[in-house]
């Protein structure tokens, strides 16, 4: 059964609890300033960095930052599922990435800039939002936390040369 997107998106959470994770995602994104899509996966209970990724689409079309991070997820987590993990990403996950996040069992996604932000800057994006994909997923809920360090992430994409 599909969930209501209102049940999944959380604008009212204290963003300060997510600053550290987003700063790590921004740090990853700086490795590819032309395509600053950085992502990290953190174990919520301990704050431990579990995996990280940066856009590598120059090596393969599927190598978005989130997919690279998911691919780096240690076997212990991928076999157990991703409950208890948060994925931080500088930009709202695209359809492909959000679906992969859900398949991995990750139950929280925190992002900086939104799809509409990216489109306004000229980046090509699907019009479907991460929340729409999460709401259509019936296996486990995935909380979406938008706009964490949005201005810092927005500056990365404004400065990027490649769109």
C-alpha positions as CSV (number, residue, x, y, z in Angstrom):
1,X,0.0,0.0,0.0
2,X,1.4,3.4,-1.0
3,X,2.0,5.9,1.8
4,X,1.0,9.5,1.9
5,X,4.0,11.7,1.2
6,X,2.9,13.8,4.2
7,X,3.8,10.9,6.4
8,X,7.3,10.7,5.1
9,X,8.6,14.2,4.6
10,X,9.9,15.9,7.8
11,X,10.4,19.7,7.6
12,X,9.9,20.1,11.3
13,X,12.9,18.2,12.5
14,X,15.8,20.0,14.2
15,X,18.2,20.5,11.3
16,X,21.2,20.7,13.6
17,X,21.1,17.0,14.2
18,X,21.9,16.5,10.5
19,X,24.7,19.2,10.0
20,X,27.6,16.8,10.6
21,X,26.3,14.2,8.1
22,X,25.6,16.9,5.5
23,X,29.1,18.4,6.0
24,X,30.6,15.0,5.2
25,X,28.4,14.8,2.0
26,X,29.6,18.3,1.0
27,X,33.2,17.2,1.6
28,X,32.7,14.3,-0.7
29,X,31.1,16.5,-3.4
30,X,34.1,18.7,-3.4
31,X,36.0,15.9,-5.1
32,X,34.0,16.5,-8.3
33,X,33.3,20.3,-8.4
34,X,31.9,20.0,-11.9
35,X,29.2,17.5,-10.7
36,X,29.0,18.1,-6.9
37,X,26.7,15.2,-6.0
38,X,28.2,13.8,-2.8
39,X,26.7,11.2,-0.5
40,X,27.5,9.5,2.7
41,X,25.8,6.8,4.7
42,X,25.9,7.1,8.5
43,X,24.8,4.7,11.2
44,X,22.4,6.8,13.3
45,X,23.0,5.0,16.7
46,X,26.8,5.7,16.7
47,X,27.3,8.5,14.1
48,X,29.8,6.2,12.4
49,X,30.5,6.9,8.7
50,X,29.7,3.6,6.9
51,X,30.1,4.5,3.3
52,X,30.7,7.5,1.0
53,X,30.4,8.3,-2.7
54,X,30.8,11.1,-5.2
55,X,29.4,11.4,-8.7
56,X,31.6,9.5,-11.1
57,X,29.4,9.5,-14.2
58,X,32.5,10.2,-16.3
59,X,33.3,6.5,-15.6
60,X,29.7,5.2,-16.0
61,X,26.3,6.6,-16.4
62,X,24.9,4.9,-13.3
63,X,27.6,6.2,-11.0
64,X,25.7,8.9,-9.2
65,X,27.0,9.8,-5.8
66,X,24.3,7.9,-3.9
67,X,24.8,4.7,-6.0
68,X,28.6,4.9,-5.4
69,X,27.9,5.2,-1.7
70,X,25.5,2.3,-1.7
71,X,28.0,0.2,-3.7
72,X,30.6,0.9,-1.0
73,X,28.2,-0.2,1.8
74,X,29.9,-3.0,3.8
75,X,28.6,-6.5,3.3
76,X,27.4,-6.6,6.9
77,X,25.0,-3.8,6.2
78,X,23.9,-4.9,2.8
79,X,23.0,-8.4,4.0
80,X,21.1,-7.0,7.1
81,X,19.4,-4.2,5.2
82,X,19.9,-0.6,5.9
83,X,17.5,0.1,8.8
84,X,19.2,2.4,11.2
85,X,21.2,4.1,8.4
86,X,20.8,7.7,7.1
87,X,22.0,8.7,3.6
88,X,23.1,12.3,3.3
89,X,23.3,13.8,-0.1
90,X,24.0,17.3,-1.4
91,X,21.0,17.1,-3.8
92,X,17.7,15.4,-3.7
93,X,18.1,11.8,-5.0
94,X,16.9,11.2,-8.6
95,X,14.4,8.5,-9.4
96,X,17.1,5.9,-9.9
97,X,19.0,6.8,-6.8
98,X,15.9,7.0,-4.5
99,X,14.8,3.5,-5.8
100,X,18.2,2.1,-5.1
101,X,18.2,3.6,-1.6
102,X,14.9,1.9,-0.9
103,X,16.0,-1.4,-2.3
104,X,19.0,-1.1,0.1
105,X,16.7,-0.7,3.0
106,X,17.9,2.7,4.0
107,X,15.2,4.3,6.1
108,X,16.2,8.0,6.1
109,X,17.4,10.3,3.4
110,X,18.6,13.8,4.2
111,X,19.3,16.2,1.3
112,X,20.6,19.7,0.7
113,X,19.1,21.1,-2.5
114,X,15.9,20.0,-4.1
115,X,15.0,18.9,-7.6
116,X,13.3,22.3,-8.3
117,X,16.5,24.0,-7.1
118,X,18.6,22.0,-9.6
119,X,16.1,22.6,-12.5
120,X,16.2,26.3,-11.8
121,X,20.0,26.2,-12.2
122,X,19.7,24.4,-15.5
123,X,20.4,20.8,-14.4
124,X,18.5,18.1,-16.2
125,X,16.3,16.2,-13.7
126,X,13.2,14.0,-13.7
127,X,10.1,15.9,-12.3
128,X,9.4,13.0,-9.9
129,X,10.6,13.8,-6.4
130,X,12.3,11.5,-3.9
131,X,9.2,11.7,-1.7
132,X,7.0,10.5,-4.5
133,X,9.2,7.4,-5.0
134,X,9.3,6.8,-1.2
135,X,5.5,7.1,-0.9
136,X,5.1,4.5,-3.7
137,X,7.3,2.0,-1.8
138,X,5.3,-0.4,0.3
139,X,8.0,-2.4,2.1
140,X,9.4,0.0,4.8
141,X,9.0,3.7,5.4
142,X,11.8,6.0,4.4
143,X,11.9,9.4,6.1
144,X,12.9,12.3,3.9
145,X,14.5,15.3,5.5
146,X,14.9,18.2,3.0
147,X,16.9,21.4,2.9
148,X,19.7,20.7,5.3
149,X,22.5,23.2,4.7
150,X,20.6,24.1,1.5
151,X,22.5,27.3,0.9
152,X,25.9,25.6,1.3
153,X,24.8,22.9,-1.2
154,X,23.3,25.4,-3.5
155,X,26.6,27.2,-3.8
156,X,28.2,24.0,-5.0
157,X,25.8,23.6,-7.9
158,X,25.8,27.3,-8.8
159,X,29.6,27.1,-9.1
160,X,29.7,23.9,-11.1
161,X,30.8,24.3,-14.7
162,X,29.0,21.2,-16.1
163,X,25.2,21.0,-16.2
